[in-house]
Structures are given as C-alpha cells and as structure tokens.
Amino acid sequence: MANNAEPVRTEIVVGVDGSTGSAHALAWAIGFAANRPGLVVQPVVAWETPMLDKANPFSNRYPDGGQVCDRAVLSAATIIDPVIEVAGAEVEPIEAIEGNPGESLVDRAANALMLVVGSRGRGGITSLVLGSVSSRCATSPAVPTVVVPDLGRVALVPPPAERITVGVDGSVAADRAAVWARNQYPEAEIALLKAWLPPVWYEVEPTAIPPISFKPGAEIELDRHLVRIGEITPKGAKPFVAKLVQGDAREVLSDEVEADLLVLGAQQYHGMARAILGSVAQSVLHHLVVPTAIIPE
C-alpha cells in the first residue's frame, strides 16, 4: 500500500544578511524552535552577481561570484554569530545560494516548516520582505512566512508568544490562519480580531441609521468563524477569544502592539499566479510593529 502521508517538516529557513533585521529574524526562529524538539534552524544567505558584472563578464570593476558569496556569508555571520552563541535550538551553518533573494529564499523554503525574514535589511532584503517573499507565499503552494520587525536591540532569547491575534474577515483563509496559530501555540491566548465599519454606501449617502446598527452583522460573521474553527481544531483545544473592533482593519491590526504575534491568512483566487495578499495584509507589513505570520493556502 502506498504511503500518502505528508512528510514531517522540521526545518525553519531564515533569510540572513548583514543587517540587524536578519538577526531579529534568526533570534525569533531560534525562540520558536527552542521548545519544539526536532526542529532545525537553517540560516540562508542569497547573493547575486552585481548587474554590471552580468552585463560585462570581463569587467574587473567588481569582484567575481566567489568573492561576492564569501563577503555575503561573512557579513551575515558577523551579525548573527552572537545570536547563535546563545541559541537554545539546533542551528545549522550558514548556507549560501546564488540568485534573486526573494525567489531563491522562497524556493529554498518550499519543503520547510516555515520561512522567517527580517523587515529591514540590505542587499535586497528590504524589497524581499515586503515584496517577493510575501507575494510568492500568498500565491503558490509555499509555507508560512514570518516577518519580524527590527525595533532596536536584538533580544537574544525572545520571550514566548503568549498573546496572539489572528485577523479574520469571514474568509476560509482566516480560518486556516487561526487553526495554524492554535496548532503552533496550543497554550497561548489567541484572539480572533474582526474589524468592522459601516458599508461603503453608508459613507456616501448617510442615513438616519446609526453606524452601530451594522455591528450585529459583524458579530454574526465572527460567530461563524468560531463555529467553523471549532469544527476543525482538536477536541479539548483551548478556546479562542472573540474580539470585535470598530475601525479600518488596516489601522486596527497595525495597532495590535500588545500582541506577541499577529497572524493573517493569504488568499489565492482561481489559481491566479500573482500576489493577492490584499490591502490589509500589505498595509500591516508596511507598518510592522510585531512579528507577523502570513499563512498561505
């Protein structure tokens, strides 16, 4: 009989470079793996030959590919070695791969448990975080991607995620994000946050109906989330907390500064091979204040 069981994924791929942003990403990944036996953290440097070298391979103005690779690895090692020294999880040596950082890291993480990147880097990581990685994970059979903000001094031993917020909007993608959060953090307090506003027509043609009259509709949608999620989470799992807030979802989610982790579901429609993270997720990623996980289909 054929074994159709999905292989167990144990690798956490972390995009690293010479920035403090990548050190934050690595520290977060190590903290995640620390209390989960069997997980392995794999730092990965993606490097490219400078464009002018590609245009003129005989030019001596830039170092060759080997030198570019060595410098990329050295730059990354300098910033992440202090994090590795106090690691509470298994961390593999830095792996270097040639290619566009966004595409290369997503491809490298295709069979991993997750991909983790920092929100501020250099050498392509800046555009990588808010562009190709998030987009690729949202539109292809990719893996959960965690974007970690650079908010200053690196916490070598990040605190555990005890308070998690999952943004919900009535979609199956949001249900999937909530289930992922509960599976990864069985003991955490997880809030399902539904932001609501009066419909667009109400703003265009205000009526005598008070805005609060539209709240029950949002409550019903949130209750439906709770029912659906309850049907697909393990019996006896810690219940979710319902949280209903009036306001623009982009602003409400970006204000979740007390959460240890924000989780959002990414959607794909009819196999469209382009990013559909949606304006809410894009806005949250561009105003990142807490680690944010994007959960793909």
Short mmCIF file of the C-alpha atoms (twelve columns), coordinates in Angstrom:
data_MODEL
# 
_entry.id   MODEL 
# 
loop_
_atom_site.group_PDB 
_atom_site.id 
_atom_site.type_symbol 
_atom_site.label_atom_id 
_atom_site.label_alt_id 
_atom_site.label_comp_id 
_atom_site.label_asym_id 
_atom_site.label_seq_id 
_atom_site.Cartn_x 
_atom_site.Cartn_y 
_atom_site.Cartn_z 
_atom_site.pdbx_PDB_model_num 
ATOM 1   C CA . MET A 1   0.000   0.000  0.000   1 
ATOM 2   C CA . ALA A 2   1.353   3.422  -0.961  1 
ATOM 3   C CA . ASN A 3   2.194   5.778  1.845   1 
ATOM 4   C CA . ASN A 4   0.464   9.087  1.113   1 
ATOM 5   C CA . ALA A 5   1.274   10.671 4.452   1 
ATOM 6   C CA . GLU A 6   2.767   14.148 4.170   1 
ATOM 7   C CA . PRO A 7   6.431   14.191 5.209   1 
ATOM 8   C CA . VAL A 8   7.175   15.769 8.557   1 
ATOM 9   C CA . ARG A 9   8.669   19.234 8.121   1 
ATOM 10  C CA . THR A 10  11.322  20.138 10.667  1 
ATOM 11  C CA . GLU A 11  13.382  22.891 9.018   1 
ATOM 12  C CA . ILE A 12  12.964  26.614 9.626   1 
ATOM 13  C CA . VAL A 13  14.649  28.614 6.875   1 
ATOM 14  C CA . VAL A 14  15.805  32.091 7.907   1 
ATOM 15  C CA . GLY A 15  16.913  34.723 5.390   1 
ATOM 16  C CA . VAL A 16  20.022  36.436 6.743   1 
ATOM 17  C CA . ASP A 17  22.347  39.209 5.627   1 
ATOM 18  C CA . GLY A 18  24.497  41.768 7.411   1 
ATOM 19  C CA . SER A 19  21.591  43.652 8.970   1 
ATOM 20  C CA . THR A 20  20.167  43.699 12.467  1 
ATOM 21  C CA . GLY A 21  16.842  42.850 10.855  1 
ATOM 22  C CA . SER A 22  18.128  39.414 9.947   1 
ATOM 23  C CA . ALA A 23  19.488  38.958 13.483  1 
ATOM 24  C CA . HIS A 24  15.982  39.656 14.814  1 
ATOM 25  C CA . ALA A 25  14.601  37.094 12.365  1 
ATOM 26  C CA . LEU A 26  17.123  34.455 13.432  1 
ATOM 27  C CA . ALA A 27  16.507  35.104 17.134  1 
ATOM 28  C CA . TRP A 28  12.763  34.729 16.583  1 
ATOM 29  C CA . ALA A 29  13.240  31.455 14.702  1 
ATOM 30  C CA . ILE A 30  15.507  30.074 17.425  1 
ATOM 31  C CA . GLY A 31  12.983  31.066 20.078  1 
ATOM 32  C CA . PHE A 32  10.244  29.270 18.130  1 
ATOM 33  C CA . ALA A 33  12.330  26.107 17.764  1 
ATOM 34  C CA . ALA A 34  13.702  26.079 21.318  1 
ATOM 35  C CA . ASN A 35  10.745  24.288 22.915  1 
ATOM 36  C CA . ARG A 36  9.884   22.151 19.901  1 
ATOM 37  C CA . PRO A 37  12.222  19.131 19.816  1 
ATOM 38  C CA . GLY A 38  13.361  18.047 16.374  1 
ATOM 39  C CA . LEU A 39  13.211  21.431 14.672  1 
ATOM 40  C CA . VAL A 40  16.327  22.749 12.929  1 
ATOM 41  C CA . VAL A 41  17.068  26.389 12.109  1 
ATOM 42  C CA . GLN A 42  18.822  26.933 8.770   1 
ATOM 43  C CA . PRO A 43  20.243  30.440 8.105   1 
ATOM 44  C CA . VAL A 44  20.399  31.137 4.359   1 
ATOM 45  C CA . VAL A 45  22.232  33.903 2.505   1 
ATOM 46  C CA . ALA A 46  21.033  34.650 -1.020  1 
ATOM 47  C CA . TRP A 47  23.503  36.563 -3.170  1 
ATOM 48  C CA . GLU A 48  23.664  37.916 -6.701  1 
ATOM 49  C CA . THR A 49  26.477  38.957 -9.012  1 
ATOM 50  C CA . PRO A 50  26.332  42.775 -9.466  1 
ATOM 51  C CA . MET A 51  24.370  43.847 -12.530 1 
ATOM 52  C CA . LEU A 52  27.379  45.409 -14.275 1 
ATOM 53  C CA . ASP A 53  29.251  42.142 -13.926 1 
ATOM 54  C CA . LYS A 54  26.413  40.388 -15.691 1 
ATOM 55  C CA . ALA A 55  26.491  42.946 -18.487 1 
ATOM 56  C CA . ASN A 56  30.269  42.702 -18.868 1 
ATOM 57  C CA . PRO A 57  31.679  39.436 -17.520 1 
ATOM 58  C CA . PHE A 58  35.218  40.613 -18.381 1 
ATOM 59  C CA . SER A 59  34.973  43.687 -16.173 1 
ATOM 60  C CA . ASN A 60  37.368  43.942 -13.232 1 
ATOM 61  C CA . ARG A 61  35.366  46.654 -11.523 1 
ATOM 62  C CA . TYR A 62  33.518  44.176 -9.337  1 
ATOM 63  C CA . PRO A 63  34.627  41.005 -7.540  1 
ATOM 64  C CA . ASP A 64  33.798  37.642 -9.053  1 
ATOM 65  C CA . GLY A 65  30.934  35.491 -7.867  1 
ATOM 66  C CA . GLY A 66  33.020  33.607 -5.343  1 
ATOM 67  C CA . GLN A 67  34.137  36.823 -3.675  1 
ATOM 68  C CA . VAL A 68  30.574  38.164 -3.600  1 
ATOM 69  C CA . CYS A 69  29.414  34.945 -1.949  1 
ATOM 70  C CA . ASP A 70  32.224  34.977 0.623   1 
ATOM 71  C CA . ARG A 71  31.524  38.588 1.541   1 
ATOM 72  C CA . ALA A 72  27.807  37.922 1.867   1 
ATOM 73  C CA . VAL A 73  28.414  34.995 4.210   1 
ATOM 74  C CA . LEU A 74  30.967  36.946 6.264   1 
ATOM 75  C CA . SER A 75  28.638  39.928 6.558   1 
ATOM 76  C CA . ALA A 76  25.798  37.708 7.739   1 
ATOM 77  C CA . ALA A 77  27.985  35.738 10.151  1 
ATOM 78  C CA . THR A 78  29.229  38.916 11.800  1 
ATOM 79  C CA . ILE A 79  25.738  39.991 12.790  1 
ATOM 80  C CA . ILE A 80  24.169  36.617 13.618  1 
ATOM 81  C CA . ASP A 81  27.031  34.829 15.416  1 
ATOM 82  C CA . PRO A 82  26.172  36.442 18.793  1 
ATOM 83  C CA . VAL A 83  22.618  35.109 18.396  1 
ATOM 84  C CA . ILE A 84  23.801  31.596 17.547  1 
ATOM 85  C CA . GLU A 85  26.177  31.516 20.525  1 
ATOM 86  C CA . VAL A 86  23.273  31.550 22.986  1 
ATOM 87  C CA . ALA A 87  20.917  29.517 20.827  1 
ATOM 88  C CA . GLY A 88  18.576  27.173 22.626  1 
ATOM 89  C CA . ALA A 89  17.911  25.210 19.442  1 
ATOM 90  C CA . GLU A 90  19.872  23.420 16.745  1 
ATOM 91  C CA . VAL A 91  21.260  25.926 14.218  1 
ATOM 92  C CA . GLU A 92  22.965  24.757 11.028  1 
ATOM 93  C CA . PRO A 93  25.935  26.595 9.444   1 
ATOM 94  C CA . ILE A 94  25.044  29.399 7.031   1 
ATOM 95  C CA . GLU A 95  24.021  28.157 3.613   1 
ATOM 96  C CA . ALA A 96  24.729  30.378 0.600   1 
ATOM 97  C CA . ILE A 97  22.632  30.249 -2.560  1 
ATOM 98  C CA . GLU A 98  23.022  32.309 -5.715  1 
ATOM 99  C CA . GLY A 99  20.043  34.110 -7.162  1 
ATOM 100 C CA . ASN A 100 17.443  36.779 -6.593  1 
ATOM 101 C CA . PRO A 101 16.920  36.902 -2.811  1 
ATOM 102 C CA . GLY A 102 13.140  36.785 -2.926  1 
ATOM 103 C CA . GLU A 103 12.823  33.937 -5.383  1 
ATOM 104 C CA . SER A 104 15.780  31.991 -4.007  1 
ATOM 105 C CA . LEU A 105 14.634  32.031 -0.387  1 
ATOM 106 C CA . VAL A 106 11.065  31.080 -1.242  1 
ATOM 107 C CA . ASP A 107 12.275  28.212 -3.423  1 
ATOM 108 C CA . ARG A 108 14.735  27.086 -0.746  1 
ATOM 109 C CA . ALA A 109 11.973  27.036 1.865   1 
ATOM 110 C CA . ALA A 110 9.497   25.111 -0.294  1 
ATOM 111 C CA . ASN A 111 9.809   21.963 1.827   1 
ATOM 112 C CA . ALA A 112 10.464  23.701 5.138   1 
ATOM 113 C CA . LEU A 113 8.147   24.174 8.085   1 
ATOM 114 C CA . MET A 114 8.349   27.939 7.654   1 
ATOM 115 C CA . LEU A 115 10.369  30.831 6.272   1 
ATOM 116 C CA . VAL A 116 11.435  33.706 8.543   1 
ATOM 117 C CA . VAL A 117 12.768  37.062 7.341   1 
ATOM 118 C CA . GLY A 118 13.557  40.427 8.884   1 
ATOM 119 C CA . SER A 119 11.647  43.556 7.964   1 
ATOM 120 C CA . ARG A 120 14.686  45.740 7.429   1 
ATOM 121 C CA . GLY A 121 17.765  44.536 5.669   1 
ATOM 122 C CA . ARG A 122 20.058  45.415 2.846   1 
ATOM 123 C CA . GLY A 123 21.319  43.728 -0.263  1 
ATOM 124 C CA . GLY A 124 17.813  43.034 -1.477  1 
ATOM 125 C CA . ILE A 125 16.226  42.034 1.819   1 
ATOM 126 C CA . THR A 126 14.249  45.273 2.159   1 
ATOM 127 C CA . SER A 127 12.296  44.700 -1.043  1 
ATOM 128 C CA . LEU A 128 12.318  40.969 -0.362  1 
ATOM 129 C CA . VAL A 129 10.350  41.230 2.853   1 
ATOM 130 C CA . LEU A 130 7.557   43.478 1.643   1 
ATOM 131 C CA . GLY A 131 7.506   42.185 -1.906  1 
ATOM 132 C CA . SER A 132 8.500   38.921 -3.457  1 
ATOM 133 C CA . VAL A 133 8.612   36.633 -0.430  1 
ATOM 134 C CA . SER A 134 5.201   37.612 0.936   1 
ATOM 135 C CA . SER A 135 3.680   37.660 -2.529  1 
ATOM 136 C CA . ARG A 136 5.104   34.310 -3.546  1 
ATOM 137 C CA . CYS A 137 3.935   32.697 -0.316  1 
ATOM 138 C CA . ALA A 138 0.446   34.054 -0.900  1 
ATOM 139 C CA . THR A 139 0.050   32.799 -4.460  1 
ATOM 140 C CA . SER A 140 1.936   29.472 -4.616  1 
ATOM 141 C CA . PRO A 141 1.996   26.240 -2.593  1 
ATOM 142 C CA . ALA A 142 4.504   27.786 -0.229  1 
ATOM 143 C CA . VAL A 143 4.988   27.762 3.525   1 
ATOM 144 C CA . PRO A 144 4.032   30.071 6.380   1 
ATOM 145 C CA . THR A 145 6.238   33.162 6.288   1 
ATOM 146 C CA . VAL A 146 7.010   35.146 9.428   1 
ATOM 147 C CA . VAL A 147 8.175   38.744 9.039   1 
ATOM 148 C CA . VAL A 148 9.997   40.038 12.120  1 
ATOM 149 C CA . PRO A 149 10.329  43.796 12.725  1 
ATOM 150 C CA . ASP A 150 13.605  45.474 13.606  1 
ATOM 151 C CA . LEU A 151 12.681  47.508 16.657  1 
ATOM 152 C CA . GLY A 152 16.126  48.076 18.111  1 
ATOM 153 C CA . ARG A 153 18.341  45.890 20.224  1 
ATOM 154 C CA . VAL A 154 18.139  42.200 19.363  1 
ATOM 155 C CA . ALA A 155 16.576  40.034 22.088  1 
ATOM 156 C CA . LEU A 156 18.946  37.067 22.092  1 
ATOM 157 C CA . VAL A 157 16.326  34.985 23.893  1 
ATOM 158 C CA . PRO A 158 12.918  36.258 22.691  1 
ATOM 159 C CA . PRO A 159 10.023  35.731 25.125  1 
ATOM 160 C CA . PRO A 160 7.466   33.061 24.166  1 
ATOM 161 C CA . ALA A 161 4.373   34.110 22.259  1 
ATOM 162 C CA . GLU A 162 1.620   34.133 24.886  1 
ATOM 163 C CA . ARG A 163 -0.768  36.606 23.259  1 
ATOM 164 C CA . ILE A 164 -1.610  36.079 19.602  1 
ATOM 165 C CA . THR A 165 -4.002  37.998 17.385  1 
ATOM 166 C CA . VAL A 166 -5.490  36.470 14.244  1 
ATOM 167 C CA . GLY A 167 -7.090  38.897 11.818  1 
ATOM 168 C CA . VAL A 168 -10.369 37.487 10.496  1 
ATOM 169 C CA . ASP A 169 -12.550 38.723 7.662   1 
ATOM 170 C CA . GLY A 170 -15.080 35.979 7.007   1 
ATOM 171 C CA . SER A 171 -12.783 34.034 4.669   1 
ATOM 172 C CA . VAL A 172 -11.595 30.427 4.738   1 
ATOM 173 C CA . ALA A 173 -8.046  31.833 4.647   1 
ATOM 174 C CA . ALA A 174 -8.684  33.458 8.028   1 
ATOM 175 C CA . ASP A 175 -9.982  30.151 9.419   1 
ATOM 176 C CA . ARG A 176 -6.794  28.469 8.233   1 
ATOM 177 C CA . ALA A 177 -4.668  31.139 9.895   1 
ATOM 178 C CA . ALA A 178 -6.479  30.621 13.197  1 
ATOM 179 C CA . VAL A 179 -6.011  26.840 13.063  1 
ATOM 180 C CA . TRP A 180 -2.308  27.281 12.294  1 
ATOM 181 C CA . ALA A 181 -1.939  29.591 15.278  1 
ATOM 182 C CA . ARG A 182 -3.661  27.151 17.638  1 
ATOM 183 C CA . ASN A 183 -1.656  24.178 16.344  1 
ATOM 184 C CA . GLN A 184 1.633   26.022 16.829  1 
ATOM 185 C CA . TYR A 185 0.707   27.649 20.143  1 
ATOM 186 C CA . PRO A 186 -1.672  25.303 21.998  1 
ATOM 187 C CA . GLU A 187 -1.400  27.168 25.328  1 
ATOM 188 C CA . ALA A 188 -1.422  30.760 24.086  1 
ATOM 189 C CA . GLU A 189 -4.299  33.190 24.390  1 
ATOM 190 C CA . ILE A 190 -5.457  33.632 20.802  1 
ATOM 191 C CA . ALA A 191 -7.866  36.403 19.870  1 
ATOM 192 C CA . LEU A 192 -9.847  36.398 16.643  1 
ATOM 193 C CA . LEU A 193 -9.976  40.072 15.740  1 
ATOM 194 C CA . LYS A 194 -12.724 41.259 13.449  1 
ATOM 195 C CA . ALA A 195 -12.638 44.931 12.437  1 
ATOM 196 C CA . TRP A 196 -15.843 46.389 11.096  1 
ATOM 197 C CA . LEU A 197 -17.137 49.583 9.503   1 
ATOM 198 C CA . PRO A 198 -20.498 50.647 8.052   1 
ATOM 199 C CA . PRO A 199 -20.805 49.660 4.362   1 
ATOM 200 C CA . VAL A 200 -19.408 51.939 1.681   1 
ATOM 201 C CA . TRP A 201 -22.854 53.120 0.599   1 
ATOM 202 C CA . TYR A 202 -23.454 54.414 4.122   1 
ATOM 203 C CA . GLU A 203 -20.434 56.713 3.884   1 
ATOM 204 C CA . VAL A 204 -21.604 58.004 0.500   1 
ATOM 205 C CA . GLU A 205 -25.231 58.564 1.487   1 
ATOM 206 C CA . PRO A 206 -25.516 58.787 5.295   1 
ATOM 207 C CA . THR A 207 -28.950 57.931 6.605   1 
ATOM 208 C CA . ALA A 208 -30.723 58.210 9.908   1 
ATOM 209 C CA . ILE A 209 -29.475 54.716 10.745  1 
ATOM 210 C CA . PRO A 210 -26.736 54.969 13.402  1 
ATOM 211 C CA . PRO A 211 -23.412 53.277 12.465  1 
ATOM 212 C CA . ILE A 212 -23.669 50.920 15.457  1 
ATOM 213 C CA . SER A 213 -26.642 49.284 13.730  1 
ATOM 214 C CA . PHE A 214 -24.198 47.458 11.464  1 
ATOM 215 C CA . LYS A 215 -22.341 45.844 14.361  1 
ATOM 216 C CA . PRO A 216 -24.637 42.783 14.661  1 
ATOM 217 C CA . GLY A 217 -23.695 41.728 11.132  1 
ATOM 218 C CA . ALA A 218 -20.026 41.724 12.104  1 
ATOM 219 C CA . GLU A 219 -20.864 39.782 15.267  1 
ATOM 220 C CA . ILE A 220 -22.618 37.103 13.223  1 
ATOM 221 C CA . GLU A 221 -19.618 36.796 10.917  1 
ATOM 222 C CA . LEU A 222 -17.262 36.452 13.887  1 
ATOM 223 C CA . ASP A 223 -19.522 33.790 15.438  1 
ATOM 224 C CA . ARG A 224 -19.418 31.853 12.178  1 
ATOM 225 C CA . HIS A 225 -15.629 31.906 12.337  1 
ATOM 226 C CA . LEU A 226 -15.725 30.478 15.844  1 
ATOM 227 C CA . VAL A 227 -18.066 27.668 14.769  1 
ATOM 228 C CA . ARG A 228 -16.054 26.715 11.689  1 
ATOM 229 C CA . ILE A 229 -12.745 26.815 13.516  1 
ATOM 230 C CA . GLY A 230 -14.177 24.791 16.374  1 
ATOM 231 C CA . GLU A 231 -15.069 22.045 13.906  1 
ATOM 232 C CA . ILE A 232 -11.511 21.681 12.594  1 
ATOM 233 C CA . THR A 233 -9.415  22.217 15.717  1 
ATOM 234 C CA . PRO A 234 -8.641  19.253 18.003  1 
ATOM 235 C CA . LYS A 235 -11.167 18.452 20.698  1 
ATOM 236 C CA . GLY A 236 -10.198 19.944 24.022  1 
ATOM 237 C CA . ALA A 237 -8.133  22.715 22.414  1 
ATOM 238 C CA . LYS A 238 -8.006  25.980 24.294  1 
ATOM 239 C CA . PRO A 239 -10.882 28.206 23.092  1 
ATOM 240 C CA . PHE A 240 -10.362 31.358 21.079  1 
ATOM 241 C CA . VAL A 241 -11.284 34.822 22.301  1 
ATOM 242 C CA . ALA A 242 -13.629 36.863 20.098  1 
ATOM 243 C CA . LYS A 243 -12.625 40.495 19.619  1 
ATOM 244 C CA . LEU A 244 -14.775 42.945 17.677  1 
ATOM 245 C CA . VAL A 245 -13.429 46.437 16.994  1 
ATOM 246 C CA . GLN A 246 -14.978 49.275 15.006  1 
ATOM 247 C CA . GLY A 247 -12.484 50.756 12.563  1 
ATOM 248 C CA . ASP A 248 -10.489 50.217 9.393   1 
ATOM 249 C CA . ALA A 249 -8.917  46.732 9.509   1 
ATOM 250 C CA . ARG A 250 -5.556  48.115 8.367   1 
ATOM 251 C CA . GLU A 251 -5.390  50.529 11.279  1 
ATOM 252 C CA . VAL A 252 -6.921  48.170 13.848  1 
ATOM 253 C CA . LEU A 253 -4.464  45.344 13.101  1 
ATOM 254 C CA . SER A 254 -1.495  47.699 12.976  1 
ATOM 255 C CA . ASP A 255 -2.460  48.900 16.464  1 
ATOM 256 C CA . GLU A 256 -2.132  45.394 17.957  1 
ATOM 257 C CA . VAL A 257 1.142   46.367 19.635  1 
ATOM 258 C CA . GLU A 258 0.422   44.305 22.767  1 
ATOM 259 C CA . ALA A 259 0.300   41.035 20.811  1 
ATOM 260 C CA . ASP A 260 3.378   38.810 20.658  1 
ATOM 261 C CA . LEU A 261 2.416   37.602 17.183  1 
ATOM 262 C CA . LEU A 262 -0.035  38.692 14.505  1 
ATOM 263 C CA . VAL A 263 -1.342  36.032 12.113  1 
ATOM 264 C CA . LEU A 264 -3.008  36.711 8.756   1 
ATOM 265 C CA . GLY A 265 -4.297  34.373 6.083   1 
ATOM 266 C CA . ALA A 266 -3.277  34.885 2.465   1 
ATOM 267 C CA . GLN A 267 -5.711  34.078 -0.315  1 
ATOM 268 C CA . GLN A 268 -5.494  32.765 -3.842  1 
ATOM 269 C CA . TYR A 269 -8.322  33.075 -6.310  1 
ATOM 270 C CA . HIS A 270 -8.776  30.595 -9.146  1 
ATOM 271 C CA . GLY A 271 -5.060  29.853 -9.437  1 
ATOM 272 C CA . MET A 272 -4.074  33.402 -10.311 1 
ATOM 273 C CA . ALA A 273 -0.272  33.489 -10.452 1 
ATOM 274 C CA . ARG A 274 0.126   36.849 -8.790  1 
ATOM 275 C CA . ALA A 275 0.156   38.214 -5.295  1 
ATOM 276 C CA . ILE A 276 -3.206  38.612 -3.616  1 
ATOM 277 C CA . LEU A 277 -2.275  39.447 -0.078  1 
ATOM 278 C CA . GLY A 278 -4.860  42.186 -0.039  1 
ATOM 279 C CA . SER A 279 -4.572  45.784 1.043   1 
ATOM 280 C CA . VAL A 280 -4.973  44.870 4.725   1 
ATOM 281 C CA . ALA A 281 -2.015  42.488 4.872   1 
ATOM 282 C CA . GLN A 282 0.128   44.758 2.720   1 
ATOM 283 C CA . SER A 283 -0.615  47.710 4.977   1 
ATOM 284 C CA . VAL A 284 0.185   45.711 8.119   1 
ATOM 285 C CA . LEU A 285 3.502   44.538 6.657   1 
ATOM 286 C CA . HIS A 286 4.459   48.076 5.701   1 
ATOM 287 C CA . HIS A 287 3.750   49.292 9.244   1 
ATOM 288 C CA . LEU A 288 5.127   46.290 11.070  1 
ATOM 289 C CA . VAL A 289 5.245   46.569 14.866  1 
ATOM 290 C CA . VAL A 290 5.097   42.899 15.955  1 
ATOM 291 C CA . PRO A 291 6.191   39.637 14.273  1 
ATOM 292 C CA . THR A 292 3.588   38.810 11.651  1 
ATOM 293 C CA . ALA A 293 2.881   35.398 10.120  1 
ATOM 294 C CA . ILE A 294 1.350   35.090 6.662   1 
ATOM 295 C CA . ILE A 295 -0.317  31.696 6.240   1 
ATOM 296 C CA . PRO A 296 -0.737  30.605 2.599   1 
ATOM 297 C CA . GLU A 297 -3.175  28.144 1.078   1 
# 
